[in-house]
Each structure stands twice: as C-alpha cells, then as structure tokens.
C-alpha cells in the first residue's frame, strides 16, 4: 500500500494513534512511501511518521526496501 498520498488524510480523519494502528494492521512489510509530486510538504509526512512507533528498520522498509524487493533492484 502506497501511503504517500493518504497518510495526512488518515491522520486528519483518525489522528496519529489510530492511523498508526491502521498502518500496523497492514504491516511495515506491506507499506511503501513514494511520490513524484507530493500533495504536501515532505516535512509534514516526516513529522507524522516520526510520531508513530516504527523502528528504524521498519522506516527503511517503508521508505525504500519494500519497493526495492518488488522491483528486484538490490
């Protein structure tokens, strides 16, 4: 699931804690973040993700490792 567009929308609707629970239901292995045209400033996305309890390894998966495995880049 690409969270780059929907992340701020989910937080606006449900707040950080509930959005964190929703994303946890998908699992960090099934999330990606990637956009060529962000709807909002990147700082907003980073703030939201930093407020959640993802580990450094999970953040790396969301930011690039998951998409690398899908595209078989590494």
C-alpha positions as CSV (number, residue, x, y, z in Angstrom):
1,X,0.0,0.0,0.0
2,X,1.4,3.4,-1.0
3,X,0.9,5.7,1.9
4,X,2.4,8.8,0.3
5,X,-1.0,10.4,-0.6
6,X,-3.3,9.0,2.1
7,X,-1.1,9.4,5.2
8,X,-2.0,13.1,6.0
9,X,-5.6,12.3,5.2
10,X,-5.8,9.4,7.6
11,X,-4.2,11.5,10.3
12,X,-6.7,14.2,9.7
13,X,-9.6,11.8,10.0
14,X,-8.4,9.5,12.8
15,X,-5.4,11.1,14.5
16,X,-1.8,9.8,14.8
17,X,-2.6,6.9,17.2
18,X,-5.4,5.4,15.2
19,X,-3.5,5.9,11.9
20,X,-0.6,4.1,13.5
21,X,-2.9,1.2,14.4
22,X,-4.3,1.1,10.8
23,X,-0.9,1.0,9.3
24,X,0.2,-1.6,11.8
25,X,-2.7,-3.8,10.6
26,X,-1.2,-3.7,7.1
27,X,2.3,-4.3,8.5
28,X,5.5,-2.5,7.7
29,X,6.4,-5.1,5.1
30,X,3.4,-4.1,3.0
31,X,3.8,-0.3,3.1
32,X,5.7,1.9,0.7
33,X,6.2,5.6,0.5
34,X,6.9,7.2,-2.8
35,X,5.7,10.1,-4.7
36,X,6.9,12.2,-7.6
37,X,4.5,15.0,-6.7
38,X,3.8,15.4,-3.0
39,X,0.4,16.8,-2.1
40,X,2.0,18.4,1.0
41,X,5.5,19.4,2.2
42,X,7.7,16.5,2.9
43,X,8.2,17.8,6.5
44,X,4.6,17.0,7.2
45,X,5.0,13.4,6.1
46,X,8.2,13.1,8.1
47,X,6.6,14.6,11.2
48,X,3.7,12.1,11.0
49,X,5.9,9.1,10.6
50,X,8.2,10.2,13.4
51,X,5.2,10.4,15.7
52,X,4.5,6.8,15.1
53,X,6.3,3.9,16.7
54,X,8.0,2.4,13.7
55,X,11.5,1.1,14.3
56,X,14.4,2.3,12.1
57,X,14.3,-1.0,10.2
58,X,10.6,-0.6,9.6
59,X,11.1,3.0,8.3
60,X,13.8,1.8,5.9
61,X,11.4,-0.8,4.6
62,X,8.6,1.7,4.1
63,X,11.0,4.3,2.5
64,X,12.9,2.1,0.1
65,X,13.5,-1.6,0.9
66,X,10.0,-2.8,0.2
67,X,9.9,-1.2,-3.2
68,X,13.4,-2.5,-4.0
69,X,12.2,-6.0,-3.3
70,X,9.1,-5.5,-5.5
71,X,11.2,-4.1,-8.4
72,X,14.1,-6.5,-7.7
73,X,16.6,-3.7,-7.6
74,X,19.1,-5.0,-5.0
